[in-house]
């Protein structure tokens, strides 16, 4: 939210003294009745006002403080329609002239100024038609507070996923990792499909980034299958179900695929994300091929996805197996910055990411009994694994450097 | 079964749901007579039901079945809380020994044609390794080791044994989701009646409810229609616990898992709510059951969804929270209605 620059009231949005042709309204407000525009007070005034504006939304209404974070991405280019009446102008102009000396801190910011500040802040966040926008946002908040929303049988909450999770992750995907997505035409626009991806990065951020990228490019929601640790951990479990995840088990995978969902699976599991940095981009064993089994049973295409860049976000150089066993976790990572720098070490390195969706591997042409043929399941598993590994090598050759 | 209609024996009529079902069954035209059995007399009005005071843990039940010429047995006396029975030992005895005696009596009685057992989805347990939706063929991921869940599992295994020994008897087992309604007294309804609702920190379970009237409906349907098998019974859709609590407008206290035990025992000793270990697991991980077979094979359609059953339950409660909602409503009233204002400039609206 660095883009919300504070604009002082009374200069019509222009910093400084105004247009240059006429004194700014702030200057007019400060001027003595003989209208001698002295430069000193005029210079100081905007700074003071800026402070007031900054304080206003913070103190006044916590409800209104919240908007910038959630709604900023939704507030697109405001309409070019008629700008509403310039509310902040009036109270400033009517205020009796004062001198700098009178202006003790916390003394004499009239209520009208507070109101104007709040209105200006609302306009800043929601654009010119801020009233209906704010009303719409409040309606959303009220729906959340009264529990008046729907979830599906896996606990997926589309509203909060779209308006909060995706909105939070999108800047990270676009600005921090600068994700480049290729081959989105391989994702079917409707019907069940299984996206199979490599897994890396110590913390499963690649899954989140894949979800955002797929949603932004196709409008579909990727439904990830998570390890049972995900559903055991507090907070993570609640978030995962709300975001559309479910447990990686045959029953759920087949149920989701039959229901026509786009399901994401990371068959390497903890072996993949917890592998040391020295083994980056070397695919681990692909589980027991359960995902192929599920795809064969439901006859949906398998879409191989290769993710380059996620290996470098937290280079795993060590592990504390004893502590991990104690906490019941698969590993406790040591990276060059964690735990050395404490919480700062949790910031992922801004590597450049490439996501390439490969050509779908069709399973509907195989006969229905194919899922019970272990050799065929192994062959398809190997085919998917090889495709992803080869694509990874190709993408690595194309990549200029880790961060560019 | 003669042309005069069925003779139905209902166990567990001293409790509210058993009594209500006995009355519903007695009102059904295809049912000739309803005999209610329990160790203690029912407290409310039982209408046309003839009540026989007998303990199902006792072989007397066999005599009643033969003498009254019973052809349909509805077993409803598997109880979830030890509170009403007077301790966990008594509860276990009532549930397990009672079922064994009842089944033994049914096996000896040649006239019995149908057995309907009200079971519970508790039999699936609740854990982090659960699939999202349990179908009837799935087993719990971890076999229950104590409490109500174990009782239900044992009752079900005895019923399956009975079905093997008497293949001529139609056995219908109904695994019902948590029954809820304005008058229902169950561990879960007393939990939602707490003025401040304790939740497990960081977990948000999925819940499924069955309205009281739908429970009576499905039992009646199972008695009159001729469908054997095991069926999950629940209202459509699911609610998250957080969502359910918000709909009730009640404040919550998230408690870390290690503190739940202490709070639970305090609440139990104060007789406010019964918080058993399997209840805690349920409120941590939740559970969902698939009801496809209820529709396709059993042919039953519940009148209430999970959400509407819960709304009906909530309408009898007075909200104790909801300050945030009121504050938001106050602000929203001062602003134009978002639905009336034309949308300008391509804004999204959820």
Interface residues (C-beta under 8 A of the other chain):
Chain A: X63 X74 X75 X76 X77 X78 X79 X81 X127 X129 X131 X132 X133 X134 X135 X136 X138 X139 X140 X141 X142 X143 X144 X145 X146 X147 X148 X149 X150 X151 X152 X153 X154 X155 X157 X159 X162 X163 X228 X231 X232 X233 X234 X235 X236 X237 X238 X241 X242 X246 X247 X249 X251 X252 X255
Chain B: X128 X129 X130 X131 X132 X133 X135 X138 X200 X201 X202 X203 X204 X206 X237 X238 X239 X240 X242 X243 X244 X245 X246 X247 X249 X257 X285 X286 X288 X324 X325 X327 X328 X329 X331 X332 X335 X336 X337 X338 X341 X343 X344 X345 X346 X347 X348 X349 X350
